[in-house]
């Protein structure tokens, strides 16, 4: 059996590659549908690094997740949120907060 950590690392790399190939999918859409986005992944990445004694800032983690500095990605790919996206985000954020308060979120 392959080490679980090796498999999990491969899954993360595949997820990041998938997100890199789909810059048209906005973070707000990810938040609305799944309750997490690229920025969440960067926060989790930085937190996991710290938990394992590694020094990695949020901005460094963002660059790993986005494949480039966040400001560059944002200028190339991010669009303004529509009123419908903003309304859905308000509902999704409340659900995500409840999930996290139950100790099940990231």
C-alpha positions as CSV (number, residue, x, y, z in Angstrom):
1,X,0.0,0.0,0.0
2,X,1.3,3.4,-0.9
3,X,1.8,5.9,1.9
4,X,-1.5,7.8,2.4
5,X,0.5,11.1,2.6
6,X,1.9,10.5,-0.9
7,X,-1.6,9.9,-2.2
8,X,-3.0,13.0,-0.5
9,X,-0.1,15.1,-1.8
10,X,-0.9,13.8,-5.3
11,X,-4.5,14.7,-4.9
12,X,-3.6,18.3,-3.8
13,X,-1.4,18.7,-6.8
14,X,-4.2,17.5,-9.1
15,X,-6.7,19.9,-7.4
16,X,-4.3,22.8,-7.8
17,X,-3.6,21.9,-11.5
18,X,-7.3,21.7,-12.1
19,X,-7.9,25.1,-10.6
20,X,-5.0,26.5,-12.6
21,X,-6.6,25.2,-15.7
22,X,-9.9,26.9,-14.8
23,X,-9.1,30.5,-13.9
24,X,-12.6,31.3,-15.2
25,X,-14.0,29.7,-12.0
26,X,-14.1,32.6,-9.6
27,X,-13.4,32.3,-6.0
28,X,-16.8,33.5,-5.1
29,X,-18.4,30.7,-7.1
30,X,-16.2,28.2,-5.3
31,X,-17.3,29.7,-2.0
32,X,-20.9,29.7,-3.0
33,X,-20.9,26.1,-4.1
34,X,-18.4,24.4,-1.9
35,X,-17.7,26.7,1.0
36,X,-14.0,27.2,0.2
37,X,-11.9,28.9,-2.4
38,X,-8.3,29.2,-3.5
39,X,-7.6,31.6,-0.6
40,X,-9.0,29.0,1.9
41,X,-6.6,26.5,0.4
42,X,-3.7,28.9,0.9
43,X,-4.7,29.5,4.5
44,X,-4.9,25.7,5.1
45,X,-1.6,25.3,3.4
46,X,0.1,27.9,5.6
47,X,-1.5,26.4,8.7
48,X,-0.4,22.9,7.9
49,X,3.2,24.1,7.2
50,X,3.2,25.8,10.6
51,X,1.8,22.7,12.3
52,X,4.8,20.8,10.9
53,X,7.4,23.3,11.9
54,X,7.8,25.0,8.5
55,X,7.8,28.8,8.0
56,X,5.4,29.7,5.3
57,X,3.5,33.0,5.1
58,X,-0.1,33.3,3.8
59,X,1.2,35.2,0.8
60,X,3.8,32.5,0.1
61,X,1.1,29.9,0.3
62,X,-1.2,31.9,-2.0
63,X,1.6,32.0,-4.6
64,X,1.8,28.2,-4.4
65,X,-1.9,27.8,-4.7
66,X,-2.4,30.4,-7.5
67,X,0.8,29.5,-9.3
68,X,1.8,33.2,-9.4
69,X,1.6,36.2,-7.0
70,X,-2.0,36.7,-6.0
71,X,-2.1,40.3,-7.3
72,X,-1.0,39.1,-10.7
73,X,-3.6,36.3,-10.8
74,X,-6.3,38.8,-9.6
75,X,-5.5,41.3,-12.4
76,X,-5.5,38.6,-15.0
77,X,-8.6,36.5,-13.9
78,X,-10.8,38.0,-11.2
79,X,-14.0,39.7,-12.3
80,X,-16.4,41.8,-10.2
81,X,-19.0,39.8,-8.3
82,X,-22.5,40.1,-9.6
83,X,-25.3,41.0,-7.2
84,X,-26.5,37.4,-7.5
85,X,-23.1,36.0,-6.6
86,X,-22.9,38.4,-3.6
87,X,-26.4,37.4,-2.4
88,X,-25.4,33.7,-2.7
89,X,-22.2,34.4,-0.9
90,X,-24.0,35.9,2.1
91,X,-26.1,32.7,2.4
92,X,-23.1,30.4,1.8
93,X,-20.9,32.2,4.3
94,X,-23.5,31.8,7.1
95,X,-23.7,28.0,6.3
96,X,-19.9,27.7,6.3
97,X,-19.6,29.6,9.6
98,X,-22.1,27.2,11.2
99,X,-20.1,24.2,9.8
100,X,-16.8,25.6,11.2
101,X,-18.4,26.3,14.6
102,X,-19.3,22.6,14.8
103,X,-15.6,21.8,14.3
104,X,-16.1,20.4,10.9
105,X,-14.7,23.1,8.7
106,X,-11.3,24.5,7.7
